Amino acid sequence: MATVPAPDPVLTRAANIEELTRLGLPLPPPTYPLVWEPGDQVSLRPTREIEARAAILYVTLERCFGMPPELAVDWLTTNALVDDVTDPEWAFITKSEGDHRSFALHLDAVASLTWVLGTGKRLDPTGPPDPQSALLPNLATDETFEEWRARTLPAPRDPALVAAVLDLYYCLDWAFIESETYGVDTPGHLGSSAIGQRRWGLEWAVVLDGPYQEPELGWEEIDLST
């Protein structure tokens, strides 16, 4: 995956603050950290890695809505994806352990990943994502991971654009939580949980390289507390 200069972080933040203003959302304080520094580089994780993560999250979602555990395990095993499943995901997929509601929220994380891959067309913070079923493996017909990849032919978006949208969702995450904390209406139909899930997917997919950047983190290591 190509590495390109990250966009100017100050100008990117200013544009995203304008977008929050347009949406009528509270604005983060001037001290709210930038996601990257001037001179940093940005790339995306390898396409196949993003596809694998999206497929695993989709299997987890299907488990939330009734897919039998043995079918989920069989599909993951047949398609050599078991090693990419996190421990919490495996516990939920195989034994239904964990917070069912939190796993069901992954729909918006999946939406952010399909948007990064270029197969999802919209990531509008005021509305639901594109229907995801057509963008992901057809588990009902036992479509394989490789058949799905060949069918969808992803064209990942420009890393600099994805980084700018990550910064937007970083600001949106703060604004939605602030709004809900103080009982302020938010635009559209999404809540802070959906916005946070989208930020999660974007943060995981974007790889930033600079003197103050951390190494790539695993899916469960992404920190959404800031």
N, C-alpha and C positions, 0 to 999 in steps of 0.2 A: 504494500500500500504506500503510495507516494507521500512523502513528507514535504510540507509547504510551510512558509512563514505564517504564523498565527496573525490574525488581523490585529490592528491597533487596539489594545484592550480598553483604553480610555474612550476612544471614539465608539467602540462597540457598546460599552456600557452606557454612554450617553444616548445612543440610538435606542437601546432597550429601555432606558428610563423614560424616553419619549413614548414608547409603546405602552408602558405601564400607565403613564398619564392619560393616554388616549383611551385606555380601558377603564379609567376611573379607579385605579387601584392605589393603595398607599405605596409610598416610595421608600425603599431601604435607605438607611442613613448614609451620609457621604463616606463613612468609614467601612461600609460593607465591602469585604475583600473582593479584589479582582480574581478571576479564575486563572489567568495567566499573566505573565509579565512581558513588557516590550522585548522583542527579540526572540521570544520562545518560538518553537516549531510545533506544528500539529500534524497528526496523521490519524487514521482510523485503524482499529484492529483489523486483522485479515478478514476478508469477506466471509470465508468459510467459518471462521470463529464466531462472527456475528450471526450467521445463519444458524449455527449449532445452538447458540444461546437462545435465539428466537424460537427454534423448534422445541427445545427443552421447556421453555416457559409455556409454550402452547400445550404440550403434553400435561404439564402441571395444571393448567387451566381446565383441560378436558377432565382431569381427575376430579377437579372441584365440581364438575357438572355431570358426574356419573360414569366416567370411563372406568371399567374394572381395572384394578391394580395389575393383574397378570397381563392384560393387553398392553398397558402402558410400559411395563417392564420389558415385554417381548419386543415392542417396537423400538425402544431405546437400545436394547441389546442387539437386535438384528442390524440396526443402523450404526453400531459402534459409537454410541453417544453416552454410554454409561459413565465413562471416565470424566465427562464434562458436567455431570450432574453434581450439584453441591450436596453436602451432607443433609442440610435441612430439607432440600427438595426431595432427596432420596427417601428420607423418613416419611415425608408426606405422601409421596407417590406409592410407596410400598405398604405403609401402615397407617396412613391418614393421620399421622402425628403432626402437630403444629396448628397454627391458627388458620383455619379454613378461609376466613374472610380476607386475611392478608395475602394469601396465595391467589384468591379470586381477583384481587386488585391488579394483578400482574398484566391484565389486558392492556393497560396504558403503557407499561414498560415494553410489552411486545410491539405496541403501535410505534413507539419511538424507534425501535430497532428496524421495523420494516420501513419506516420513513428514512432512516439512515441508509438502508439498502437501496432506496429508490423505488421500491415496489409499493409502498404506501405513499399516497400523494399529499396528504394533509396532516398537519400537526397543530391544529388551531386550538389555542388555549381556552377558547370560549365554547368549544363544541366537542362532541365525541369523535373518536378516530374513525378513519375509514373502516368498513367492515373487514375484519381480519381473516375470516374463514377462507376466503378465496386466495389470500396472500400466503398461506401457510400449508404445511403438508395435510393432505386429505387423509386423516387417520381412519375415517370410516371405510375407505377403500384400500387401506393399507399401502398408500402411496409411500415409497421409500424416500429417505432423505435425499438421495442423489436424483431420483426422478423429480422431486420437488424443485431442487436447485436448477435442473435443466428446464423445467416448465416456467419458472418465474424469471430467470435470467436477470439477476439484480445488476443495477448500475449504481454503485454507491455514490453518494453525493460528495461534493467538494469538501474536504476536511475543514477548510476555513469557514465555510457556511455552517457546517455542523457545530463548530466551536462557537460561532456567534449565537446560534439557537440554544446551545447549552447555556451560555451566559444569560440569555433571555429567561430560560426556565429556572436558572439559579435565582434570578430576581423574582420571578413569578412565585417560586416556592415560598420565599420570605413574605411576599405580599399577600398570598392566599392565606397563609397561616395567621398573619397579622389581622387580616380581615375577619377571619372566623373567630379569632380570640376576642375581638371587640365587637362582634355582631354586625359587621359591615357587609352589605351585599357584595357578592362577586359577580362579574359578568358571565353570561352563559349558564351552562348546566354542570360544570365540573367543580369538584371540591379540591381541597388541598392534597388529599390522598392521591387523586389522579395526577395532579401536577407533579407531586413528588415522585410518582412512579415513572413518569416521562423523564424527569431529571435523572433518575437512577439509570435508565437505559442509555441516555446520552452521555452521562459521566463515564459509564463503563466503556462505551464504544469509542470515545475520543481519547487519543493518546497525546499528551502534551510533553514536550521535551524542553527543558530549560534548567538553569542552575538551582531553581527552588522547587522544581517539580519532583513528586515522588515517583518511584517505579510503578509500573502497571499493577493495579489491584485486582483481586478476584471479585467475582460478583457479590459475594456476601461481605466483602471488605469495604465497599463503597460507603462513605460517610455522608449522610444527608442531614447531619445535625446543625451545620452552619447555615 
